[in-house]
Amino acid sequence: VPPIVLLGAGPHAKVVIEVFRASGAFDVVGLLDPAPAAPALLGVPVLGTEDLLPALRRQGVEHAFVAVGGNALRQRLGQVLLAAGFRLPGAIHPAAFVAPSARLGDGALLMARAVLGTDCAAGPLAIVNTGAVVDHDGLLGPASHVAPGCTLAGNVTVGARALVGTGSAVRPGITIGEDAVVGAGAAVVRDVAAGARVGGVPARPL
Ligand SMILES: CC(C)(COP(=O)(O)OP(=O)(O)OC[C@H]1O[C@@H](n2cnc3c(N)ncnc32)[C@H](O)[C@@H]1OP(=O)(O)O)[C@@H](O)C(=O)NCCC(=O)NCCS
């Protein structure tokens, strides 16, 4: 099993460690974080900061993963890893469902019970969190995040770095703009402008 290092040592990193353990695809050998939550998470040591990336690459670690929940930071750190010569695999929990026609970008993450439906595309560093459903033809932009328990009907587009808050429902064909935030529990029945912050049933600007 090839080694992999994670950028990030917070709660989200714990989840990512268990996704790789469950999938068996990579052995998580260390975490890099300037302000780690603890010296080790689930038995994986914090090695230091991203300054160690060149040394790890020289030691033969080819793969890395950004285990950070914040969308803009995750995107920036993805660029750091690519510039340092790492490959960013997708991470898929074995209890997720990925349709044969769906595509997953580099460094994207599908948690347990997530569904990525027919002809969907999840961009690089996108997250489909626990139990979230992205139905057919969904497009998830780079570093976007569909939070736990969301339901995106068919043909929904989520822009780069947008967050669809936990438990939201999104009507078919809706576009959620770049950097938008949809509050927890929203029912999104109209397009959401880039950078907007909406919530409620039906969702309105907050
Ligand atoms: C929408 C959200 C971003 C707003 O956060 P915030 O800026 O800290 O807002 P506050 O908690 O200060 O609330 C501001 C107002 O918006 C309302 N509000 C907050 N979240 C709301 C939501 N999800 N739906 C409807 N109204 C909401 C509050 O009641 C409050 O109203 P008031 O001023 O009348 O009292 C946040 O509440 C949210 O829902 N985030 C989603 C988080 C999530 O799912 N993350 C995934 C992690 S895996």
The ligand as a MOL file (V3000), in Angstrom:
LIG
                    3D

  0  0  0     0  0            999 V3000
M  V30 BEGIN CTAB
M  V30 COUNTS 48 50 0 0 0
M  V30 BEGIN ATOM
M  V30 1 C -25.8320 30.1940 7.1520 0
M  V30 2 C -24.6370 30.2170 8.0960 0
M  V30 3 C -23.3460 30.1540 7.2650 0
M  V30 4 C -24.6920 31.5260 8.8500 0
M  V30 5 O -23.6990 31.5500 9.7960 0
M  V30 6 P -23.3700 32.9100 10.6250 0
M  V30 7 O -22.9640 33.9620 9.6710 0
M  V30 8 O -22.4630 32.5400 11.7560 0
M  V30 9 O -24.7950 33.3430 11.1170 0
M  V30 10 P -25.4280 33.4240 12.6020 0
M  V30 11 O -25.4260 32.0920 13.2620 0
M  V30 12 O -24.7630 34.5780 13.2850 0
M  V30 13 O -26.9220 33.8120 12.2510 0
M  V30 14 C -27.2690 35.0250 11.6020 0
M  V30 15 C -28.7660 35.0060 11.3270 0
M  V30 16 O -29.0410 34.0400 10.2890 0
M  V30 17 C -29.9440 33.0380 10.7780 0
M  V30 18 N -29.4760 31.7510 10.2720 0
M  V30 19 C -28.2900 31.1460 10.5140 0
M  V30 20 N -28.1990 29.9850 9.8790 0
M  V30 21 C -29.3590 29.8320 9.2260 0
M  V30 22 C -29.8610 28.7970 8.4030 0
M  V30 23 N -29.1320 27.7160 8.1380 0
M  V30 24 N -31.0900 28.9420 7.8810 0
M  V30 25 C -31.8470 30.0500 8.1750 0
M  V30 26 N -31.4160 31.0630 8.9510 0
M  V30 27 C -30.1840 30.9500 9.4620 0
M  V30 28 C -29.8460 33.1100 12.3070 0
M  V30 29 O -31.0170 32.6480 12.9160 0
M  V30 30 C -29.6010 34.5710 12.5160 0
M  V30 31 O -30.8380 35.2660 12.4110 0
M  V30 32 P -31.2090 36.5080 13.3790 0
M  V30 33 O -30.1950 37.5530 13.0180 0
M  V30 34 O -32.6160 36.8380 12.9860 0
M  V30 35 O -31.0480 35.9830 14.7710 0
M  V30 36 C -24.6390 29.0230 9.0630 0
M  V30 37 O -25.6190 29.1620 10.0850 0
M  V30 38 C -24.8750 27.6810 8.4030 0
M  V30 39 O -25.9960 27.2080 8.2520 0
M  V30 40 N -23.7530 27.0360 7.9670 0
M  V30 41 C -23.7570 25.7340 7.3550 0
M  V30 42 C -22.6890 24.9150 8.0440 0
M  V30 43 C -22.5750 23.5280 7.4990 0
M  V30 44 O -23.5220 22.8480 7.1780 0
M  V30 45 N -21.3300 23.0980 7.3910 0
M  V30 46 C -20.9780 21.7920 6.9400 0
M  V30 47 C -19.9280 21.2150 7.8360 0
M  V30 48 S -19.5740 19.5510 7.4660 0
M  V30 END ATOM
M  V30 BEGIN BOND
M  V30 1 1 1 2
M  V30 2 1 2 3
M  V30 3 1 2 4
M  V30 4 1 2 36
M  V30 5 1 4 5
M  V30 6 1 5 6
M  V30 7 2 6 7
M  V30 8 1 6 8
M  V30 9 1 6 9
M  V30 10 1 9 10
M  V30 11 2 10 11
M  V30 12 1 10 12
M  V30 13 1 10 13
M  V30 14 1 13 14
M  V30 15 1 14 15
M  V30 16 1 15 16
M  V30 17 1 15 30
M  V30 18 1 16 17
M  V30 19 1 17 18
M  V30 20 1 17 28
M  V30 21 1 18 19
M  V30 22 1 18 27
M  V30 23 2 19 20
M  V30 24 1 20 21
M  V30 25 1 21 22
M  V30 26 2 21 27
M  V30 27 1 22 23
M  V30 28 2 22 24
M  V30 29 1 24 25
M  V30 30 2 25 26
M  V30 31 1 26 27
M  V30 32 1 28 29
M  V30 33 1 28 30
M  V30 34 1 30 31
M  V30 35 1 31 32
M  V30 36 2 32 33
M  V30 37 1 32 34
M  V30 38 1 32 35
M  V30 39 1 36 37
M  V30 40 1 36 38
M  V30 41 2 38 39
M  V30 42 1 38 40
M  V30 43 1 40 41
M  V30 44 1 41 42
M  V30 45 1 42 43
M  V30 46 2 43 44
M  V30 47 1 43 45
M  V30 48 1 45 46
M  V30 49 1 46 47
M  V30 50 1 47 48
M  V30 END BOND
M  V30 END CTAB
M  END
